[in-house]
């Protein structure tokens, strides 16, 4: 995957976080992680996971939920699943 595809994927994840967490685009930084903002708490995390499942048609299990706790981790997971 080239840098442009990775950048676009990260931007899409940031947009998803803005929507799921009800935060501003400025708050959704490329390295944002669980717990960095009050909105990304355990309830917010579940909202992020549900939005990811719907948007990317991926199944997220308990192990995945525990692993997908940052923009880079979500990006890597989606790349692994073939989403660019």
C-alpha positions in Angstrom: 0.0 0.0 0.0 1.4 3.4 -0.9 1.6 6.4 1.3 -1.4 8.1 -0.4 -3.7 5.1 0.3 -2.5 5.0 3.9 -3.1 8.7 4.3 -6.6 8.4 2.9 -7.4 5.5 5.2 -6.2 7.5 8.2 -8.3 10.4 7.1 -11.3 8.2 6.8 -10.7 6.8 10.3 -10.4 10.3 11.6 -13.7 11.2 10.0 -15.3 8.1 11.5 -14.0 9.1 15.0 -15.5 12.6 14.6 -18.8 11.0 13.8 -18.8 8.2 16.4 -17.4 10.3 19.3 -19.0 13.6 18.4 -15.7 15.4 18.5 -14.3 18.2 16.3 -12.1 17.3 13.3 -9.2 19.0 15.1 -9.5 16.6 18.0 -9.2 13.6 15.7 -5.5 13.6 15.3 -3.6 10.8 13.3 -2.2 9.4 16.5 -5.4 9.7 18.7 -5.8 6.8 21.1 -8.4 5.5 23.5 -8.4 7.6 26.6 -6.9 10.6 25.0 -10.2 12.4 25.0 -13.1 12.1 27.6 -15.3 11.1 24.7 -13.2 8.0 23.9 -14.1 6.1 27.0 -15.5 2.6 27.1 -18.9 3.7 25.8 -17.3 5.8 23.1 -15.1 2.8 22.1 -18.1 0.6 21.6 -19.6 3.3 19.3 -16.4 3.5 17.4 -16.4 -0.4 17.0 -20.0 -0.5 15.8 -19.3 2.3 13.3 -16.2 0.5 12.0 -18.2 -2.7 11.6 -21.0 -0.9 9.6 -18.7 1.3 7.5 -16.1 -1.4 6.6 -18.2 -4.6 6.8 -15.8 -6.2 9.2 -16.6 -8.4 12.2 -15.0 -7.2 15.4 -14.7 -9.7 18.3 -13.6 -9.2 21.9 -9.9 -9.6 21.0 -10.2 -7.1 18.2 -12.0 -4.6 20.4 -9.2 -4.7 22.9 -6.6 -4.2 20.2 -8.2 -1.4 18.2 -7.4 1.4 20.6 -5.8 4.0 18.4 -5.9 5.5 14.9 -2.7 3.6 13.8 -4.0 0.3 15.2 -7.4 0.7 13.4 -5.6 1.7 10.2 -3.3 -1.4 10.4 -6.3 -3.7 11.1 -8.3 -2.3 8.1 -5.2 -2.6 5.8 -4.9 -6.2 7.0 -8.5 -6.8 6.1 -7.9 -5.4 2.6 -9.4 -1.9 3.0 -7.2 0.8 1.6 
